């Protein structure tokens, strides 16, 4: 397999995986393209490589920058904007984990806390509902706390040790 074919296969596969992870295919493809590019890429080059519109490229680049995993770079003498992705895979994992927690886990915790705090009228159905949603809240909260500790590994000696062992 030649370089161009391998790069295209990676970008397409990362895009398909992105859909399964809950982000749109184009956003994942742009991220993949930037992640494996050895130098920053202009929006025009991204559009050409992926055969997407300016609006699509712009919207997805903005979303990736909001996640903190893509950065805008400027080149002296160039009017175009260039983009690059986070290359440190540990840092990338931390940023994605934090963003997913903020967007998915924290809102779920809020709802679970709210629905498990209803006043039960004593029926078996309501007691079961409160019991199950309370247990689920506790479980998700513990999982979120573990995720927080892992993503703070740079400041946490135990998490550093765990990450080192995993490598």
N, C-alpha and C positions, 0 to 999 in steps of 0.2 A: 504494500500500500504506500502510495506517495504522500508527501507532506500535505498537499492541498486536500486530497481525499480524506486523509486522517483528521485534519482540522475540521473539515465540513462534517464528518461523521460525529466528531466530538460535540460540535455546536448543536447539531440536530438532536443528538441523544440527550444532551443537557437540557435542551428545550422541552423534550418529551418528559423528562424527569421532573422538570419544573411544574408542568401541568399536574403531575401526581402529588407534588408537594404543596399545591394550592396557589401557585403564582402562574401568571400567564406565560404561554410558550415563548412569545417574542421577548419578554423581559428576561427569561432564562437564557435565551439564545444570545442576546446582547451581552449579558454577564459572561457567558462562556467565551464569546469572541474576545472580550476585553481581558478576561483572565489569562488566556493563553497567548495574547499578543505581547511581543517583546518590547513594543513601544506604544505610546498613546495613539489612539485612532480618532479621526474626525467623524462628526456625525454623518457627513456625506459618504465617507468610506463604509461606515456601519450600514447605512441605507443601501448602498450598492452591494455589499457583501451578502446581506440578508434579504435583499429585494423587498424592502419595506418602505412605507411612506415617511416623509419628514415628521408628520404629526405623530405617527406611531413610534418612531425613534425618539422623538423629543419627550413624549409622555413617559416612555419606559426608562429612558435615561434619568429623568427627574425622579421617578420612583426608586430606581437603584441608588441614586444619590441620597434620597430621603432615608433609605435603609443604612446608609453609611458605608456601602461596599463598592461604590464607584465614585471617582473624583474627576473634577474638571481640571485640565491642565492647559497652560498657555505656552505657546512656542514663540520665541522672539521673531518678529517680522511676519508673523502669520495672523491673519484676521479670523481664521477659523478657530472654533473651540475644539479641543481634543479631550479624550476621555481615557481613563485607565481604571482598572479594577484593583481591589485589595489583593495583593499577591501572597501575603502571609496567611496560610491556611488556618492556623490557630486563631488568629485575629478575625478572619472571615467567619469562622464557626461561632466565635463569641458574639460578633455583631448580629449575625442571623438569629442566634438564640435569644439575644436580648430583644430584638425587634419582634420576633414571633411571640415572645412572652407578653410584650406590651400590646400587641395587636390581637392576640388570641387567648392566651391564658388569663391575663388580668381581667378582661371583660367576662370570661366564663366564670371566674371566681366571684365577681360582683353579682352575677345572676344567681349562682349557687347559694351565696350567702343570703341574698334577698328571699329566694324561694324556700330556703330551709328555715327561715325565721318566722314563717306564718304561725299564727296561733291555731293550734289543733283543737277541734271541737270534741276530740276524744274518740272519733271513729277509727277503726282499724286501718282504713285506707289512708287517712290523713297522718296517723302515727307512722305508718310504713313510709309514706312520702317524705315526711320530715326526717326520719331516721336515715333513709337512703340518700337524700340530697345532702344531709349533714356529713355523712360518711364520704360521699363523693367530694364535697368541699374540702374536707380535711386531707383527703388523698391528693387532690390537685394542688392544694396549698403546699403540702410537703414536697411534691414533685417540683413545683415552681421554686421553692426554697433551695432544693438541691441544684437545680439549674442555675440559680443565682450564684451559689457558692462555686460551682464549676466555672462559670463565666468570669468570676473574680479571681481566677487562679493566679494571676500575676502578683496579687497582693496576699495570697493565701498559701502558706508553706505546704499544707496538707494537699490542697488541690494541685499544686505544682508537682508534688510527689506522685499523685494519681495519674496526672497527664504524662509524666516521665515514664511511669510503669507501662502505660498504654502504648507508648511509642516503642 
